[in-house]
Amino acid sequence: MDTFLNEKALELKQGAIRAMFDRAKNFPGSINLGIGEPDLNTPEEIVEEGCNALRQGKTHYTANAGLIELREKISQYLSRQKINVDPDKEIIVTTGGMGGLALALMVTLSPGDEVLIQDPQWLNYYSQVKFFGGIPVPVPVKEENGFRLKAEDIEKKITPRTKVLMLNTPNNPTGAVLEYEDLVAISDLAKKYNLLVISDEVYSTLLYDGMEHHSIISLPDMKERTILVNSFSKAFAMTGWRIGYAAGNRVIIDKMIKLQENLVACVATPSQYAAMKALDALNRVSEMTEIYRERRDLIVEGLNNIKGISCIKPKGSFYVFPNIKALGKTSEEVANELLEKAGVITVPGSAFGAQGEGYLRISYANSLDNIKEALNRIEKYTKQLVR
Ligand SMILES: Cc1ncc(COP(=O)(O)O)c(C=O)c1O
């Protein structure tokens, strides 16, 4: 029977993370370390602002680019990171970071354009790029480099058809944070080969050990070839509000605004008011980051104490990417057995690209008690494999 679906839709599949959660429903009592969102709730004052907006009748469409007052606040926030963007022409408020990524790719990719994506990387990049007509080209990142994306590895994959480089720092799934020198080397490449950089910085506030966030857009002559994507989801525990933003090259932003007009009109108005409040509540971000740091220290130490597992200490996001090669099974086997035999939900590293094989992605957006219990369960499971 004709399904009426086009070829690209036929290729759409459920992502490995969601598939894992679906399977986990059959194992009640499992501890979820597979999750990619804060377990904490949105801070109360932000919730209050969203509710007030609704009560005050702010229930209408806004400008397609988002409320100008919000864009002004975003511009001020970015200026503290030495990023100068015009709130009127160079910022768009989007439906989460995902909305920004999708719009940027939709207005720039032509069929057959190659897009460089680090491997391993959050899965949506691959599916979005493919759906919008591009060809994802994986660039391996290596554990010995702390999973930092290196300019020399990028350069090896550049061809005359390369158009876009996707960057994601701090990173999902590895937790790696690019250093300033990494970004300088990558920006030199972008200029040399005339690449557009889509810089996904949705974890930019989740940094530890005194790390500072640097954005490639702030480097010389990069604004014209960069679309920065950020979000309120992770920093302010606002995943369900669906709000983020993109900033950069004004010609591209202009087309993203026009496309947004046609797709969703604008981001939900109460979310926009709540986001304005969020930018006034930056102290909440540091409080939450401190909570994650404590959890990261616990999980990294705990994993390194388990025979057969080694884990580098990432400097950002809320993921660790432990090496499980010594367990002698594929990452999918280990993730499945951890669910079935130990009651711990993780994501196989292979879900994030070929280079992710031999690793697991473990999220520590969960309570200290749950992390401790999960570590006990993981240790018990691994004891059957390595003695
Ligand atoms: C690397 C990365 N980028 C973007 C997003 C999108 O988040 P949101 O659309 O909620 O802002 C996520 C969510 O998990 C992510 O991990």
The ligand as a Gaussian input file, in Angstrom:
#p B3LYP/6-31G(d) Opt

LIG

0 1
 C       24.475000      18.881000      21.869000
 C       23.046000      19.276000      21.964000
 N       22.607000      20.290000      21.212000
 C       21.344000      20.702000      21.253000
 C       20.430000      20.087000      22.079000
 C       19.053000      20.607000      22.018000
 O       18.485000      20.965000      23.202000
 P       17.227000      21.921000      23.244000
 O       16.543000      21.871000      21.929000
 O       16.389000      21.412000      24.362000
 O       17.787000      23.276000      23.517000
 C       20.825000      19.000000      22.871000
 C       19.870000      18.280000      23.710000
 O       20.116000      17.230000      24.265000
 C       22.173000      18.595000      22.828000
 O       22.637000      17.589000      23.573000

